[in-house]
Amino acid sequence: MIHPVSPSLSPGIHRGFCGKTMVSLLLVWSLLGLNGPLAAVARGAETMGVGVLLPLTGPMALFGKAAKQSYEMAMDQINDQGGIQGKTLRFLFADTKSQAQRGKQLAVDWITQGKVVALAGGMDPPVASAMAEVSVLHAFPVVIHASMTDQRAIIACDPGPDHDQRSECPVFRISPAMEESMVTFEDFLTRVVRPQSMAILYEDSPFGADAMTQLEKIAKRLGIPDPYGIVFASNTTAIIHAWDQVRPRGFDLIVMVSSTRSAERLVLGSMSRNLNPKLFVGIGRGFNHPRFMENVGKAGEKLMTVTVWHPGIPPMADQNYADLFLERTNTESQVDGAQAYATAWVIKDGLERAVSLSKEDIINALVKTELPTILGPVTFTRQGDQVNQNPSKIYLAQWLGNKRWIVWPQNLASRGYVYPIDWIRERR
């Protein structure tokens, strides 16, 4: 049994009410014409549930919380506009704790109990892959809002290269695949940095392994012989040991890969070892969080990061997400929240266009998505082995003066990039 993590949707109804009392209340509501959210929740048939699986505790909780808040903000806006086909939308949340098996079981429970019409969430690569596997097994629609790692379950439902029956695949992904996420970064390296040597410190996870694979391919295309890769566990001792291996070698480019707050320990560790490459780059959500500079101070100044969203880029839809999020939560928005917010509107759009609420009709509607969002236009296309993949825009940002600015591609830059950098002098 899955219990929503969100607060009770009907705080005015006490658990001790008997069935007769509830029937009487519903009759009164009906006679008075009160058809608001409370009545909708009580009747059940007036609501439309979507299950959202997020890491709300554990190492990814900080990012999962921002995603949950963004789903809730979008849900309230959608319901204020009349809901979906006259029904009240309810996102039901469950905590994956960043555990793939738990995420898989939660997805199975929701689908088999018939409590939701679609699933969303993901974030952790193993959890996202587990959700995709369940989705394929049950032919049930799921929208993965954030997970750059390559999801093999999506390939498993590939109808084959000779035809494009994307409706046969029930998995839809908002975030880019790892290979796609590196395109803008590689362009900057090719045009500006032209490094002769590269070190890669990557976390011991599927995300880290996928990033390492793509970075090795980039190094080969750039003519960099034998990029030096070091895998690390997410603890301070292991990170310091990794930096001790890098320090004597004098690399032009050092890339750090972390999907958690280990990103902060990586950056602080690099400063403690007085490393001075031409460029430091961080890949992963940990380097893009609003509190990153608050926690690392001058160690993070001029660090470059890869991102799919930035509040300084004009939104592609009439939705001032960043300001609304700050007003609602008193915290700055972040990438995971923006992806969750866009996903909520994609789901709303698909459910509105679906001929019925059968899983087949919802999948067919999602396949035809063409929606402007704060991430840019969302459509689901085929990209190589990836089916129903949204072709995301990717940006290179740089921390300058305690703020993150888009610096590449140049036609979208909010500020000019700083390069090369004397890290020893910067960090004194």
C-alpha positions in Angstrom: 0.0 0.0 0.0 1.4 3.4 -1.0 0.7 6.4 1.2 1.2 9.8 -0.4 4.0 11.8 1.2 2.1 15.1 0.6 -0.1 16.5 3.3 -3.7 15.3 3.5 -5.8 16.6 0.7 -8.9 17.0 2.8 -7.9 18.1 6.3 -11.4 19.0 7.2 -12.6 15.4 7.0 -11.9 13.4 10.1 -11.0 9.7 9.9 -13.8 8.9 12.4 -16.6 9.9 10.1 -18.9 7.0 9.3 -20.2 6.3 5.8 -23.7 7.7 6.6 -22.2 11.0 7.7 -20.1 11.2 4.6 -23.1 10.5 2.3 -25.0 13.3 4.1 -22.2 15.7 3.6 -21.9 14.8 -0.1 -25.7 15.4 -0.5 -25.4 18.8 1.1 -22.5 19.7 -1.1 -24.4 18.7 -4.2 -27.5 20.6 -3.2 -25.5 23.7 -2.5 -23.6 23.4 -5.7 -20.2 23.1 -3.9 -18.0 21.3 -6.3 -14.6 22.5 -5.0 -11.5 20.4 -4.3 -12.8 19.0 -1.0 -15.9 17.6 -2.7 -13.8 16.3 -5.6 -11.5 14.4 -3.3 -14.3 13.0 -1.3 -16.1 11.6 -4.4 -12.8 10.2 -5.8 -14.3 10.0 -9.4 -13.7 13.7 -9.7 -9.9 13.4 -9.2 -7.2 12.2 -11.6 -4.2 10.7 -9.9 -0.6 10.7 -11.2 2.1 8.9 -9.2 5.4 10.7 -8.7 8.4 8.8 -7.5 11.1 11.0 -6.0 14.1 10.7 -3.6 12.6 12.5 -0.6 15.1 11.1 1.9 18.7 9.9 1.5 21.6 11.5 -0.5 19.3 13.0 -3.1 16.7 14.5 -0.8 17.7 18.1 -1.3 17.0 17.8 -5.1 13.9 15.6 -4.6 12.3 18.2 -2.3 12.7 20.9 -5.0 11.1 18.6 -7.6 8.2 17.8 -5.3 7.6 21.5 -4.5 7.6 22.2 -8.3 5.1 19.4 -9.1 2.9 20.8 -6.3 3.1 24.3 -7.6 2.2 23.2 -11.1 -0.7 21.1 -9.7 -2.2 24.0 -7.9 -1.9 26.2 -11.0 -3.5 23.5 -13.2 -6.4 23.0 -10.8 -6.9 26.8 -10.4 -7.4 26.8 -14.2 -10.1 24.2 -14.0 -8.1 20.9 -13.7 -8.1 18.4 -16.5 -11.3 17.5 -18.4 -13.2 18.8 -15.4 -11.3 16.7 -12.9 -9.0 17.8 -10.1 -5.4 16.7 -10.8 -3.6 15.1 -7.9 0.1 14.3 -7.8 0.6 11.5 -5.3 4.2 11.3 -4.0 6.2 8.3 -2.8 9.8 8.3 -1.5 12.2 6.0 -3.4 15.0 6.7 -0.9 17.3 6.5 -4.0 16.8 2.7 -4.1 16.1 1.1 -7.4 14.3 -1.9 -6.0 12.1 0.3 -3.8 11.2 2.5 -6.8 10.4 -0.5 -8.9 8.0 -2.0 -6.2 6.3 1.4 -5.7 5.7 1.7 -9.5 4.3 -1.9 -9.6 2.0 -1.2 -6.6 0.6 2.0 -8.1 0.0 0.4 -11.5 -1.6 -2.8 -10.3 -3.8 -1.1 -7.7 -5.2 1.2 -10.4 -4.7 4.3 -8.4 -3.0 6.4 -11.0 -3.3 7.0 -14.8 0.4 7.7 -15.3 3.7 7.8 -13.5 6.4 10.5 -13.3 9.7 11.3 -11.5 12.9 9.3 -11.6 16.0 11.4 -11.0 18.3 8.7 -9.7 19.5 6.7 -12.8 18.9 3.2 -11.2 15.4 4.3 -10.1 14.6 5.8 -13.5 15.7 2.6 -15.2 13.6 0.5 -12.8 10.6 2.7 -13.5 11.2 2.3 -17.3 11.4 -1.5 -16.9 8.0 -1.6 -15.1 6.5 0.8 -17.6 7.5 -1.5 -20.5 6.3 -4.6 -18.7 2.9 -3.2 -18.0 2.6 -0.9 -21.1 2.0 1.9 -18.7 2.8 5.6 -19.4 5.7 7.1 -17.5 7.5 10.4 -17.9 11.1 10.5 -16.6 11.8 14.1 -15.7 15.5 14.0 -14.8 18.0 11.2 -15.4 20.8 11.9 -17.9 22.1 8.3 -17.8 21.3 6.0 -20.7 18.1 4.1 -19.9 18.5 0.6 -21.4 14.8 -0.2 -20.7 13.9 2.5 -23.3 16.0 0.6 -25.8 14.3 -2.6 -24.8 10.9 -1.3 -26.1 12.5 0.0 -29.3 10.2 -1.2 -32.2 13.2 -1.5 -34.5 15.0 0.8 -36.9 12.7 0.2 -39.9 9.7 1.9 -38.5 8.8 4.6 -36.0 5.9 3.2 -34.0 6.8 5.3 -30.9 3.4 4.6 -29.4 4.7 1.1 -28.8 7.1 2.5 -26.2 5.4 3.9 -23.0 8.5 5.6 -21.6 9.0 9.3 -22.2 12.1 11.2 -21.1 12.3 15.0 -20.6 16.0 15.2 -19.7 18.7 14.6 -22.3 20.7 11.4 -22.7 24.3 11.6 -21.4 25.7 11.8 -25.0 23.4 14.7 -25.9 24.2 16.5 -22.6 27.9 16.8 -23.6 27.4 18.5 -27.0 27.7 22.1 -25.9 30.6 21.3 -23.6 32.5 19.6 -26.4 31.8 22.6 -28.7 33.4 24.9 -26.1 36.4 22.6 -25.7 36.9 22.5 -29.4 36.6 26.2 -30.1 38.1 27.7 -27.0 40.1 25.4 -24.7 41.7 22.9 -27.1 43.1 20.9 -24.1 46.1 18.6 -24.6 45.4 16.5 -21.4 42.4 15.6 -19.4 41.6 14.2 -15.9 38.2 12.9 -15.0 37.1 12.3 -11.4 33.8 10.5 -11.5 31.5 9.1 -8.8 31.0 5.4 -8.4 27.5 5.2 -9.9 25.8 4.5 -13.2 25.7 8.3 -13.8 29.4 8.6 -13.2 30.2 5.6 -15.4 28.1 6.9 -18.3 29.7 10.3 -18.0 33.2 8.7 -18.1 32.3 6.8 -21.2 31.1 9.9 -23.0 34.1 12.0 -21.8 36.5 9.3 -23.2 34.8 9.6 -26.6 35.2 13.4 -26.5 38.9 13.1 -25.6 39.4 10.8 -28.5 37.7 13.2 -30.9 39.8 16.1 -29.5 43.0 14.0 -30.0 43.7 13.8 -26.2 45.7 10.7 -25.6 44.7 8.5 -22.6 42.4 10.7 -20.5 43.1 10.0 -16.8 40.0 8.6 -15.1 39.6 8.1 -11.4 36.5 6.7 -9.8 35.7 7.7 -6.2 33.4 6.8 -3.4 31.3 9.7 -2.0 33.3 10.4 1.1 35.9 13.0 2.0 38.8 10.5 2.5 38.3 8.9 -1.0 38.0 12.3 -2.6 41.2 13.6 -1.1 43.0 10.4 -2.2 41.7 10.9 -5.7 43.1 14.5 -5.8 46.4 13.3 -4.6 46.6 11.0 -7.7 45.8 14.0 -10.0 48.0 16.6 -8.4 51.5 15.6 -9.7 50.4 15.2 -13.4 49.5 18.8 -14.3 46.4 18.4 -16.5 45.0 21.1 -18.8 41.4 20.2 -18.1 39.9 18.6 -15.0 36.3 17.4 -15.2 34.4 16.4 -12.0 31.3 14.3 -12.1 28.8 14.1 -9.2 25.0 13.8 -9.1 25.0 14.5 -5.3 26.4 17.0 -2.9 29.7 15.2 -3.1 30.3 17.9 -5.7 31.0 20.4 -2.9 33.6 18.1 -1.3 35.2 17.6 -4.7 35.6 21.3 -5.3 36.9 22.0 -1.8 39.3 19.1 -2.1 40.8 20.6 -5.3 41.5 23.9 -3.6 43.2 22.1 -0.6 45.6 20.5 -3.1 46.4 23.8 -4.9 45.6 22.4 -8.4 46.0 24.8 -11.3 44.6 23.4 -14.6 43.5 25.7 -17.4 39.9 24.8 -16.6 37.7 23.0 -14.0 34.3 21.7 -15.1 31.6 20.1 -13.0 29.0 17.7 -14.5 26.0 16.8 -12.4 23.2 18.5 -10.4 25.5 19.0 -7.3 27.5 21.8 -9.2 24.3 23.7 -10.2 22.5 23.9 -6.9 21.8 27.5 -5.7 23.5 26.8 -2.4 26.7 25.5 -4.1 28.6 28.7 -3.8 27.4 29.4 -0.3 28.9 26.1 0.7 32.2 26.2 -1.2 33.0 29.9 -1.3 35.9 31.0 -3.4 36.8 27.4 -4.3 33.8 27.4 -6.8 34.5 30.8 -8.4 34.8 30.5 -12.2 34.0 26.8 -12.2 32.0 25.9 -15.3 29.0 23.5 -15.3 26.8 21.8 -17.7 23.0 22.5 -17.3 19.7 22.1 -19.1 18.1 25.2 -17.5 18.9 28.6 -16.0 16.5 31.2 -14.7 18.3 33.9 -16.8 17.2 32.3 -20.1 13.9 33.8 -21.2 11.2 31.1 -20.7 9.8 29.5 -23.8 6.3 29.7 -22.3 4.4 32.4 -20.5 5.3 30.9 -17.1 7.6 32.9 -14.7 8.6 29.8 -12.8 11.7 31.1 -11.0 9.9 34.1 -9.4 6.8 32.1 -8.5 8.9 29.3 -6.9 10.9 31.9 -4.8 7.7 33.5 -3.7 6.1 30.2 -2.8 9.0 28.4 -1.1 11.3 31.2 -0.1 14.2 29.4 -1.8 15.8 29.7 -5.2 14.7 27.4 -8.0 17.1 24.7 -9.4 17.4 22.4 -12.4 15.5 19.5 -10.9 12.6 21.8 -9.9 12.4 23.3 -13.4 12.4 19.9 -15.0 9.6 18.7 -12.7 7.6 21.8 -13.3 7.8 21.4 -17.1 7.0 17.7 -16.8 3.8 18.5 -14.8 2.6 20.6 -17.7 3.5 18.0 -20.3 1.5 15.4 -18.4 -1.4 17.9 -18.1 -1.3 18.5 -21.8 -1.2 14.8 -22.7 -4.1 13.9 -20.4 -6.2 16.7 -21.8 -5.6 15.5 -25.4 -6.1 11.8 -24.7 -9.2 10.4 -26.2 -9.8 8.5 -23.0 -7.9 7.7 -19.8 -6.9 4.3 -21.0 -3.1 3.8 -20.9 -3.1 3.3 -24.7 -4.8 6.6 -25.4 -2.5 8.4 -22.9 0.6 7.0 -24.5 -0.7 8.0 -28.0 -1.4 11.5 -26.7 2.1 11.9 -25.2 3.8 10.7 -28.4 2.2 13.7 -30.2 3.4 16.3 -27.6 4.4 19.7 -28.9 4.4 22.0 -25.9 6.3 25.2 -25.1 7.7 24.9 -21.6 10.3 26.7 -19.4 12.9 24.2 -20.7 12.0 25.1 -24.3 9.7 23.2 -26.6 9.0 19.6 -25.6 8.5 17.0 -28.2 9.2 13.3 -28.1 11.3 12.0 -31.0 13.5 9.1 -31.8 17.2 9.8 -31.4 19.4 6.8 -32.3 18.6 4.1 -29.8 16.6 6.4 -27.6 12.8 6.3 -28.2 10.4 9.1 -27.1 13.3 11.3 -26.1 12.9 15.1 -25.8 15.7 16.9 -27.7 16.8 19.2 -24.9 18.8 22.4 -25.1 22.1 22.2 -23.2 24.1 25.2 -21.8 27.5 25.8 -20.3 27.3 28.0 -17.2 30.1 29.6 -15.1 30.0 30.7 -11.5 31.1 34.4 -11.5 30.7 36.6 -8.5 28.7 34.0 -6.6 26.2 33.8 -9.4 25.8 31.3 -12.2 25.8 32.7 -15.7 25.2 31.1 -19.1 28.4 31.5 -21.1 28.0 29.1 -24.0 26.6 28.9 -26.7 27.6 32.5 -27.3 24.3 33.5 -28.9 22.5 32.6 -25.7 25.2 33.8 -23.3 24.1 36.1 -20.4 27.7 37.0 -19.8 31.1 36.4 -21.4 33.1 33.5 -20.2 36.4 33.8 -18.2 39.2 31.7 -19.5 42.1 30.8 -19.0 42.1 31.0 -15.2 44.9 31.2 -12.6 43.2 29.0 -9.9 46.0 29.5 -7.4 45.6 33.3 -7.4 41.8 33.1 -7.6 41.6 30.9 -4.4 44.0 32.9 -2.2 
